[in-house]
Amino acid sequence: MPPKVRITKKMVADASFEVIRASGHENLNARTISEYLGCSTQPVLYSFRTVDEIREAAYEITDAYHTAFIMPKDTDENPMLALGLNYVRFGQEEKNLFRFLFQTDKFGGKDVANLMSDPGLSEIMAIMAEGLKADTEQAREMFLTFFCVAHGMASLLANNSMEFDEGQCRKMLETVFYGMVASGKGVQHDQTV
């Protein structure tokens, strides 16, 4: 009799990522994971005490996948615009993963500005600062606006049967980006209105 394949914690986490990717986070449970792995539910719940723990492990994998997906390539002329387009493209191509990351109330009780203090954004902030020719603090402030625009586009694509028009998305992101660049170079806005 051949030895049984041991289901590891990593296998369960990876399978959870794939289940979410294929059918959405709302379909993640011990049964769907075990079906993906071709085993009973017992090995799935052996490595994790609850499905919520499995969901957390899948979230970490998804977050790392998302970060790698959106990062600009060395050949990108404008890394910040590439980052924004990749973010929107992620919403279009990975709808279930996008909804899992950003629409499951993971950030409940936080405001959008709190997201900017996440240490995981340091690499993105460096790209933003370079693209805007600004210091990190200025980049952080400008990123918030850029993020909200890109996130809105990605959300529309992830939640609707809309067609992705890269040219249109690029044009909108360029308008926001170059507007921020102009604003950062001394164009003052009267905030007393």
Secondary structure, DSSP 8 states (H G I E B T S, - for coil): --------HHHHHHHHHHHHHHH-GGG-SHHHHHHHHTS-HHHHHHH-SSHHHHHHHHHHHHHHHHHHHHS--TT-SSHHHHHHHHHHHHHHH-HHHHHHHHSSSTTTT--HHHHTT-GGGHHHHHHHHHHHT--HHHHHHHHHHHHHHHHHHHHHHHHS-----HHHHHHHHHHHHHHHHHHHTT----TT-
